[in-house]
Amino acid sequence: MPKMKTRTGAKKRYKVTGTGKITRRKANLNHILGKKASKRKRALTGDFELEPGDARRAKRQLGL
């Protein structure tokens, strides 16, 4: 049986922490930032843990 390939889209979006949790970035912080309030942009920064159902799907896509 060949090795299972990682989905490259998931590889770019998710990061696995040392404890095995899967984190992601929030959306809406890539472009058209001039019209967004500074408070809103600050709220979108940082890493956020995936919900259990989404984490299960992400793990399967990452080959974990």
PDB file of N, CA, C and O in Angstrom, chain B, residues numbered from 101:
ATOM      1  N   MET B 101       0.841  -1.187   0.000  1.00  0.00           N
ATOM      2  CA  MET B 101       0.000   0.000   0.000  1.00  0.00           C
ATOM      3  C   MET B 101       0.887   1.252   0.000  1.00  0.00           C
ATOM      4  O   MET B 101       1.786   1.362   0.834  1.00  0.00           O
ATOM      5  N   PRO B 102       0.651   2.192  -0.918  1.00  0.00           N
ATOM      6  CA  PRO B 102       1.486   3.394  -0.945  1.00  0.00           C
ATOM      7  C   PRO B 102       1.192   4.315   0.231  1.00  0.00           C
ATOM      8  O   PRO B 102       0.155   4.206   0.886  1.00  0.00           O
ATOM      9  N   LYS B 103       2.124   5.220   0.482  1.00  0.00           N
ATOM     10  CA  LYS B 103       1.921   6.186   1.552  1.00  0.00           C
ATOM     11  C   LYS B 103       0.758   7.104   1.213  1.00  0.00           C
ATOM     12  O   LYS B 103       0.486   7.375   0.043  1.00  0.00           O
ATOM     13  N   MET B 104       0.071   7.581   2.257  1.00  0.00           N
ATOM     14  CA  MET B 104      -1.024   8.505   2.056  1.00  0.00           C
ATOM     15  C   MET B 104      -0.456   9.916   1.876  1.00  0.00           C
ATOM     16  O   MET B 104       0.360  10.363   2.682  1.00  0.00           O
ATOM     17  N   LYS B 105      -0.882  10.613   0.831  1.00  0.00           N
ATOM     18  CA  LYS B 105      -0.364  11.956   0.577  1.00  0.00           C
ATOM     19  C   LYS B 105      -1.126  12.978   1.409  1.00  0.00           C
ATOM     20  O   LYS B 105      -2.336  12.861   1.607  1.00  0.00           O
ATOM     21  N   THR B 106      -0.399  13.981   1.893  1.00  0.00           N
ATOM     22  CA  THR B 106      -1.013  15.084   2.616  1.00  0.00           C
ATOM     23  C   THR B 106      -1.683  16.005   1.613  1.00  0.00           C
ATOM     24  O   THR B 106      -1.143  16.263   0.537  1.00  0.00           O
ATOM     25  N   ARG B 107      -2.877  16.506   1.971  1.00  0.00           N
ATOM     26  CA  ARG B 107      -3.541  17.489   1.108  1.00  0.00           C
ATOM     27  C   ARG B 107      -2.812  18.817   1.262  1.00  0.00           C
ATOM     28  O   ARG B 107      -2.728  19.355   2.366  1.00  0.00           O
ATOM     29  N   THR B 108      -2.290  19.345   0.169  1.00  0.00           N
ATOM     30  CA  THR B 108      -1.427  20.521   0.260  1.00  0.00           C
ATOM     31  C   THR B 108      -2.186  21.752   0.729  1.00  0.00           C
ATOM     32  O   THR B 108      -1.594  22.626   1.363  1.00  0.00           O
ATOM     33  N   GLY B 109      -3.474  21.848   0.440  1.00  0.00           N
ATOM     34  CA  GLY B 109      -4.267  22.981   0.918  1.00  0.00           C
ATOM     35  C   GLY B 109      -4.362  22.978   2.430  1.00  0.00           C
ATOM     36  O   GLY B 109      -4.287  24.032   3.061  1.00  0.00           O
ATOM     37  N   ALA B 110      -4.528  21.796   3.021  1.00  0.00           N
ATOM     38  CA  ALA B 110      -4.602  21.671   4.479  1.00  0.00           C
ATOM     39  C   ALA B 110      -3.243  21.945   5.101  1.00  0.00           C
ATOM     40  O   ALA B 110      -3.160  22.527   6.182  1.00  0.00           O
ATOM     41  N   LYS B 111      -2.188  21.533   4.433  1.00  0.00           N
ATOM     42  CA  LYS B 111      -0.832  21.744   4.933  1.00  0.00           C
ATOM     43  C   LYS B 111      -0.543  23.235   5.079  1.00  0.00           C
ATOM     44  O   LYS B 111       0.153  23.650   6.006  1.00  0.00           O
ATOM     45  N   LYS B 112      -1.081  24.039   4.158  1.00  0.00           N
ATOM     46  CA  LYS B 112      -0.850  25.482   4.190  1.00  0.00           C
ATOM     47  C   LYS B 112      -1.707  26.178   5.232  1.00  0.00           C
ATOM     48  O   LYS B 112      -1.326  27.238   5.726  1.00  0.00           O
ATOM     49  N   ARG B 113      -2.857  25.610   5.581  1.00  0.00           N
ATOM     50  CA  ARG B 113      -3.813  26.284   6.454  1.00  0.00           C
ATOM     51  C   ARG B 113      -3.680  25.931   7.929  1.00  0.00           C
ATOM     52  O   ARG B 113      -3.939  26.775   8.787  1.00  0.00           O
ATOM     53  N   TYR B 114      -3.285  24.708   8.241  1.00  0.00           N
ATOM     54  CA  TYR B 114      -3.294  24.237   9.624  1.00  0.00           C
ATOM     55  C   TYR B 114      -1.887  23.999  10.141  1.00  0.00           C
ATOM     56  O   TYR B 114      -0.962  23.732   9.374  1.00  0.00           O
ATOM     57  N   LYS B 115      -1.740  24.102  11.474  1.00  0.00           N
ATOM     58  CA  LYS B 115      -0.464  23.819  12.118  1.00  0.00           C
ATOM     59  C   LYS B 115      -0.757  22.948  13.334  1.00  0.00           C
ATOM     60  O   LYS B 115      -1.691  23.221  14.089  1.00  0.00           O
ATOM     61  N   VAL B 116       0.031  21.912  13.521  1.00  0.00           N
ATOM     62  CA  VAL B 116      -0.152  21.015  14.665  1.00  0.00           C
ATOM     63  C   VAL B 116       0.787  21.462  15.774  1.00  0.00           C
ATOM     64  O   VAL B 116       1.987  21.632  15.556  1.00  0.00           O
ATOM     65  N   THR B 117       0.227  21.654  16.976  1.00  0.00           N
ATOM     66  CA  THR B 117       1.035  22.080  18.115  1.00  0.00           C
ATOM     67  C   THR B 117       1.755  20.883  18.710  1.00  0.00           C
ATOM     68  O   THR B 117       1.538  19.748  18.287  1.00  0.00           O
ATOM     69  N   GLY B 118       2.604  21.133  19.682  1.00  0.00           N
ATOM     70  CA  GLY B 118       3.347  20.059  20.328  1.00  0.00           C
ATOM     71  C   GLY B 118       2.460  19.096  21.078  1.00  0.00           C
ATOM     72  O   GLY B 118       2.801  17.923  21.234  1.00  0.00           O
ATOM     73  N   THR B 119       1.310  19.586  21.549  1.00  0.00           N
ATOM     74  CA  THR B 119       0.387  18.726  22.294  1.00  0.00           C
ATOM     75  C   THR B 119      -0.602  18.011  21.386  1.00  0.00           C
ATOM     76  O   THR B 119      -1.445  17.250  21.861  1.00  0.00           O
ATOM     77  N   GLY B 120      -0.503  18.253  20.064  1.00  0.00           N
ATOM     78  CA  GLY B 120      -1.365  17.551  19.123  1.00  0.00           C
ATOM     79  C   GLY B 120      -2.608  18.325  18.711  1.00  0.00           C
ATOM     80  O   GLY B 120      -3.404  17.824  17.917  1.00  0.00           O
ATOM     81  N   LYS B 121      -2.794  19.546  19.236  1.00  0.00           N
ATOM     82  CA  LYS B 121      -3.941  20.355  18.838  1.00  0.00           C
ATOM     83  C   LYS B 121      -3.665  20.959  17.466  1.00  0.00           C
ATOM     84  O   LYS B 121      -2.512  21.132  17.071  1.00  0.00           O
ATOM     85  N   ILE B 122      -4.739  21.275  16.747  1.00  0.00           N
ATOM     86  CA  ILE B 122      -4.597  21.859  15.423  1.00  0.00           C
ATOM     87  C   ILE B 122      -5.056  23.312  15.488  1.00  0.00           C
ATOM     88  O   ILE B 122      -6.153  23.609  15.961  1.00  0.00           O
ATOM     89  N   THR B 123      -4.200  24.213  15.006  1.00  0.00           N
ATOM     90  CA  THR B 123      -4.527  25.633  15.032  1.00  0.00           C
ATOM     91  C   THR B 123      -4.681  26.157  13.617  1.00  0.00           C
ATOM     92  O   THR B 123      -4.246  25.531  12.650  1.00  0.00           O
ATOM     93  N   ARG B 124      -5.312  27.324  13.518  1.00  0.00           N
ATOM     94  CA  ARG B 124      -5.560  27.959  12.231  1.00  0.00           C
ATOM     95  C   ARG B 124      -5.526  29.465  12.415  1.00  0.00           C
ATOM     96  O   ARG B 124      -5.556  29.960  13.541  1.00  0.00           O
ATOM     97  N   ARG B 125      -5.463  30.195  11.305  1.00  0.00           N
ATOM     98  CA  ARG B 125      -5.576  31.649  11.321  1.00  0.00           C
ATOM     99  C   ARG B 125      -7.011  32.032  11.023  1.00  0.00           C
ATOM    100  O   ARG B 125      -7.740  31.271  10.386  1.00  0.00           O
ATOM    101  N   LYS B 126      -7.422  33.200  11.477  1.00  0.00           N
ATOM    102  CA  LYS B 126      -8.753  33.697  11.135  1.00  0.00           C
ATOM    103  C   LYS B 126      -8.715  34.317   9.740  1.00  0.00           C
ATOM    104  O   LYS B 126      -7.664  34.745   9.265  1.00  0.00           O
ATOM    105  N   ALA B 127      -9.867  34.356   9.103  1.00  0.00           N
ATOM    106  CA  ALA B 127      -9.978  34.912   7.757  1.00  0.00           C
ATOM    107  C   ALA B 127     -10.058  36.437   7.813  1.00  0.00           C
ATOM    108  O   ALA B 127     -10.125  37.017   8.897  1.00  0.00           O
ATOM    109  N   ASN B 128     -10.052  37.077   6.660  1.00  0.00           N
ATOM    110  CA  ASN B 128     -10.251  38.522   6.473  1.00  0.00           C
ATOM    111  C   ASN B 128      -9.085  39.386   6.917  1.00  0.00           C
ATOM    112  O   ASN B 128      -9.298  40.528   7.324  1.00  0.00           O
ATOM    113  N   LEU B 129      -7.864  38.884   6.852  1.00  0.00           N
ATOM    114  CA  LEU B 129      -6.721  39.715   7.228  1.00  0.00           C
ATOM    115  C   LEU B 129      -5.642  39.688   6.143  1.00  0.00           C
ATOM    116  O   LEU B 129      -4.458  39.841   6.442  1.00  0.00           O
ATOM    117  N   ASN B 130      -6.045  39.494   4.893  1.00  0.00           N
ATOM    118  CA  ASN B 130      -5.072  39.403   3.813  1.00  0.00           C
ATOM    119  C   ASN B 130      -5.043  40.631   2.915  1.00  0.00           C
ATOM    120  O   ASN B 130      -3.965  41.075   2.520  1.00  0.00           O
ATOM    121  N   HIS B 131      -6.199  41.189   2.586  1.00  0.00           N
ATOM    122  CA  HIS B 131      -6.229  42.346   1.698  1.00  0.00           C
ATOM    123  C   HIS B 131      -7.475  43.173   2.006  1.00  0.00           C
ATOM    124  O   HIS B 131      -8.314  42.765   2.808  1.00  0.00           O
ATOM    125  N   ILE B 132      -7.592  44.330   1.369  1.00  0.00           N
ATOM    126  CA  ILE B 132      -8.660  45.308   1.613  1.00  0.00           C
ATOM    127  C   ILE B 132      -8.681  45.659   3.104  1.00  0.00           C
ATOM    128  O   ILE B 132      -9.729  45.614   3.749  1.00  0.00           O
ATOM    129  N   LEU B 133      -7.511  46.006   3.636  1.00  0.00           N
ATOM    130  CA  LEU B 133      -7.398  46.272   5.075  1.00  0.00           C
ATOM    131  C   LEU B 133      -7.653  47.736   5.421  1.00  0.00           C
ATOM    132  O   LEU B 133      -7.871  48.067   6.587  1.00  0.00           O
ATOM    133  N   GLY B 134      -7.629  48.610   4.423  1.00  0.00           N
ATOM    134  CA  GLY B 134      -7.790  50.035   4.694  1.00  0.00           C
ATOM    135  C   GLY B 134      -9.126  50.395   5.290  1.00  0.00           C
ATOM    136  O   GLY B 134      -9.206  51.303   6.118  1.00  0.00           O
ATOM    137  N   LYS B 135     -10.187  49.702   4.889  1.00  0.00           N
ATOM    138  CA  LYS B 135     -11.526  50.025   5.381  1.00  0.00           C
ATOM    139  C   LYS B 135     -11.869  49.313   6.696  1.00  0.00           C
ATOM    140  O   LYS B 135     -12.913  49.588   7.289  1.00  0.00           O
ATOM    141  N   LYS B 136     -11.007  48.407   7.156  1.00  0.00           N
ATOM    142  CA  LYS B 136     -11.275  47.671   8.398  1.00  0.00           C
ATOM    143  C   LYS B 136     -10.672  48.414   9.585  1.00  0.00           C
ATOM    144  O   LYS B 136      -9.561  48.937   9.503  1.00  0.00           O
ATOM    145  N   ALA B 137     -11.404  48.454  10.674  1.00  0.00           N
ATOM    146  CA  ALA B 137     -10.955  49.166  11.871  1.00  0.00           C
ATOM    147  C   ALA B 137      -9.758  48.445  12.497  1.00  0.00           C
ATOM    148  O   ALA B 137      -9.620  47.227  12.386  1.00  0.00           O
ATOM    149  N   SER B 138      -8.906  49.218  13.150  1.00  0.00           N
ATOM    150  CA  SER B 138      -7.727  48.640  13.800  1.00  0.00           C
ATOM    151  C   SER B 138      -8.138  47.611  14.839  1.00  0.00           C
ATOM    152  O   SER B 138      -7.487  46.575  14.975  1.00  0.00           O
ATOM    153  N   LYS B 139      -9.197  47.879  15.565  1.00  0.00           N
ATOM    154  CA  LYS B 139      -9.692  46.955  16.593  1.00  0.00           C
ATOM    155  C   LYS B 139     -10.086  45.616  15.963  1.00  0.00           C
ATOM    156  O   LYS B 139      -9.797  44.550  16.506  1.00  0.00           O
ATOM    157  N   ARG B 140     -10.747  45.695  14.814  1.00  0.00           N
ATOM    158  CA  ARG B 140     -11.167  44.483  14.115  1.00  0.00           C
ATOM    159  C   ARG B 140      -9.960  43.685  13.633  1.00  0.00           C
ATOM    160  O   ARG B 140      -9.942  42.458  13.727  1.00  0.00           O
ATOM    161  N   LYS B 141      -8.941  44.393  13.113  1.00  0.00           N
ATOM    162  CA  LYS B 141      -7.743  43.719  12.613  1.00  0.00           C
ATOM    163  C   LYS B 141      -6.967  43.062  13.754  1.00  0.00           C
ATOM    164  O   LYS B 141      -6.436  41.964  13.592  1.00  0.00           O
ATOM    165  N   ARG B 142      -6.902  43.724  14.894  1.00  0.00           N
ATOM    166  CA  ARG B 142      -6.220  43.121  16.051  1.00  0.00           C
ATOM    167  C   ARG B 142      -6.948  41.872  16.525  1.00  0.00           C
ATOM    168  O   ARG B 142      -6.318  40.896  16.933  1.00  0.00           O
ATOM    169  N   ALA B 143      -8.273  41.904  16.470  1.00  0.00           N
ATOM    170  CA  ALA B 143      -9.071  40.753  16.911  1.00  0.00           C
ATOM    171  C   ALA B 143      -8.865  39.543  16.005  1.00  0.00           C
ATOM    172  O   ALA B 143      -9.085  38.406  16.424  1.00  0.00           O
ATOM    173  N   LEU B 144      -8.444  39.783  14.768  1.00  0.00           N
ATOM    174  CA  LEU B 144      -8.259  38.692  13.806  1.00  0.00           C
ATOM    175  C   LEU B 144      -6.859  38.084  13.859  1.00  0.00           C
ATOM    176  O   LEU B 144      -6.594  37.095  13.176  1.00  0.00           O
ATOM    177  N   THR B 145      -5.949  38.664  14.669  1.00  0.00           N
ATOM    178  CA  THR B 145      -4.585  38.135  14.721  1.00  0.00           C
ATOM    179  C   THR B 145      -4.491  36.971  15.693  1.00  0.00           C
ATOM    180  O   THR B 145      -5.370  36.776  16.533  1.00  0.00           O
ATOM    181  N   GLY B 146      -3.421  36.202  15.573  1.00  0.00           N
ATOM    182  CA  GLY B 146      -3.175  35.092  16.488  1.00  0.00           C
ATOM    183  C   GLY B 146      -3.633  33.763  15.918  1.00  0.00           C
ATOM    184  O   GLY B 146      -4.242  33.701  14.850  1.00  0.00           O
ATOM    185  N   ASP B 147      -3.328  32.703  16.650  1.00  0.00           N
ATOM    186  CA  ASP B 147      -3.729  31.347  16.256  1.00  0.00           C
ATOM    187  C   ASP B 147      -4.903  30.901  17.091  1.00  0.00           C
ATOM    188  O   ASP B 147      -4.983  31.219  18.277  1.00  0.00           O
ATOM    189  N   PHE B 148      -5.822  30.162  16.477  1.00  0.00           N
ATOM    190  CA  PHE B 148      -7.017  29.702  17.144  1.00  0.00           C
ATOM    191  C   PHE B 148      -7.148  28.202  16.961  1.00  0.00           C
ATOM    192  O   PHE B 148      -6.847  27.665  15.895  1.00  0.00           O
ATOM    193  N   GLU B 149      -7.597  27.536  18.002  1.00  0.00           N
ATOM    194  CA  GLU B 149      -7.746  26.081  17.961  1.00  0.00           C
ATOM    195  C   GLU B 149      -9.008  25.718  17.188  1.00  0.00           C
ATOM    196  O   GLU B 149     -10.024  26.405  17.289  1.00  0.00           O
ATOM    197  N   LEU B 150      -8.941  24.644  16.421  1.00  0.00           N
ATOM    198  CA  LEU B 150     -10.096  24.177  15.662  1.00  0.00           C
ATOM    199  C   LEU B 150     -11.112  23.517  16.577  1.00  0.00           C
ATOM    200  O   LEU B 150     -10.759  22.949  17.610  1.00  0.00           O
ATOM    201  N   GLU B 151     -12.378  23.599  16.188  1.00  0.00           N
ATOM    202  CA  GLU B 151     -13.441  22.881  16.901  1.00  0.00           C
ATOM    203  C   GLU B 151     -13.250  21.384  16.680  1.00  0.00           C
ATOM    204  O   GLU B 151     -12.647  20.980  15.686  1.00  0.00           O
ATOM    205  N   PRO B 152     -13.755  20.556  17.595  1.00  0.00           N
ATOM    206  CA  PRO B 152     -13.495  19.102  17.506  1.00  0.00           C
ATOM    207  C   PRO B 152     -13.861  18.461  16.169  1.00  0.00           C
ATOM    208  O   PRO B 152     -13.096  17.653  15.642  1.00  0.00           O
ATOM    209  N   GLY B 153     -15.024  18.812  15.617  1.00  0.00           N
ATOM    210  CA  GLY B 153     -15.426  18.224  14.338  1.00  0.00           C
ATOM    211  C   GLY B 153     -14.517  18.632  13.207  1.00  0.00           C
ATOM    212  O   GLY B 153     -14.167  17.811  12.359  1.00  0.00           O
ATOM    213  N   ASP B 154     -14.125  19.909  13.187  1.00  0.00           N
ATOM    214  CA  ASP B 154     -13.222  20.396  12.151  1.00  0.00           C
ATOM    215  C   ASP B 154     -11.825  19.817  12.329  1.00  0.00           C
ATOM    216  O   ASP B 154     -11.134  19.527  11.352  1.00  0.00           O
ATOM    217  N   ALA B 155     -11.413  19.652  13.591  1.00  0.00           N
ATOM    218  CA  ALA B 155     -10.083  19.103  13.872  1.00  0.00           C
ATOM    219  C   ALA B 155      -9.989  17.670  13.364  1.00  0.00           C
ATOM    220  O   ALA B 155      -8.942  17.257  12.864  1.00  0.00           O
ATOM    221  N   ARG B 156     -11.064  16.918  13.488  1.00  0.00           N
ATOM    222  CA  ARG B 156     -11.088  15.530  13.013  1.00  0.00           C
ATOM    223  C   ARG B 156     -10.878  15.506  11.496  1.00  0.00           C
ATOM    224  O   ARG B 156     -10.115  14.688  10.983  1.00  0.00           O
ATOM    225  N   ARG B 157     -11.556  16.403  10.788  1.00  0.00           N
ATOM    226  CA  ARG B 157     -11.426  16.469   9.330  1.00  0.00           C
ATOM    227  C   ARG B 157     -10.015  16.919   8.938  1.00  0.00           C
ATOM    228  O   ARG B 157      -9.419  16.373   8.009  1.00  0.00           O
ATOM    229  N   ALA B 158      -9.495  17.903   9.643  1.00  0.00           N
ATOM    230  CA  ALA B 158      -8.153  18.417   9.335  1.00  0.00           C
ATOM    231  C   ALA B 158      -7.086  17.352   9.571  1.00  0.00           C
ATOM    232  O   ALA B 158      -6.140  17.238   8.792  1.00  0.00           O
ATOM    233  N   LYS B 159      -7.233  16.574  10.637  1.00  0.00           N
ATOM    234  CA  LYS B 159      -6.260  15.512  10.914  1.00  0.00           C
ATOM    235  C   LYS B 159      -6.240  14.488   9.793  1.00  0.00           C
ATOM    236  O   LYS B 159      -5.177  14.009   9.398  1.00  0.00           O
ATOM    237  N   ARG B 160      -7.412  14.156   9.286  1.00  0.00           N
ATOM    238  CA  ARG B 160      -7.494  13.191   8.196  1.00  0.00           C
ATOM    239  C   ARG B 160      -6.836  13.769   6.933  1.00  0.00           C
ATOM    240  O   ARG B 160      -6.156  13.048   6.203  1.00  0.00           O
ATOM    241  N   GLN B 161      -7.041  15.067   6.679  1.00  0.00           N
ATOM    242  CA  GLN B 161      -6.440  15.689   5.506  1.00  0.00           C
ATOM    243  C   GLN B 161      -4.929  15.784   5.632  1.00  0.00           C
ATOM    244  O   GLN B 161      -4.211  15.714   4.634  1.00  0.00           O
ATOM    245  N   LEU B 162      -4.441  15.943   6.869  1.00  0.00           N
ATOM    246  CA  LEU B 162      -3.004  16.049   7.091  1.00  0.00           C
ATOM    247  C   LEU B 162      -2.332  14.688   7.172  1.00  0.00           C
ATOM    248  O   LEU B 162      -1.105  14.607   7.219  1.00  0.00           O
ATOM    249  N   GLY B 163      -3.116  13.621   7.190  1.00  0.00           N
ATOM    250  CA  GLY B 163      -2.553  12.273   7.255  1.00  0.00           C
ATOM    251  C   GLY B 163      -2.130  11.881   8.649  1.00  0.00           C
ATOM    252  O   GLY B 163      -1.230  11.058   8.813  1.00  0.00           O
ATOM    253  N   LEU B 164      -2.774  12.466   9.678  1.00  0.00           N
ATOM    254  CA  LEU B 164      -2.449  12.129  11.076  1.00  0.00           C
ATOM    255  C   LEU B 164      -3.343  11.043  11.617  1.00  0.00           C
ATOM    256  O   LEU B 164      -3.202  10.646  12.773  1.00  0.00           O
TER     257      LEU B 164
END
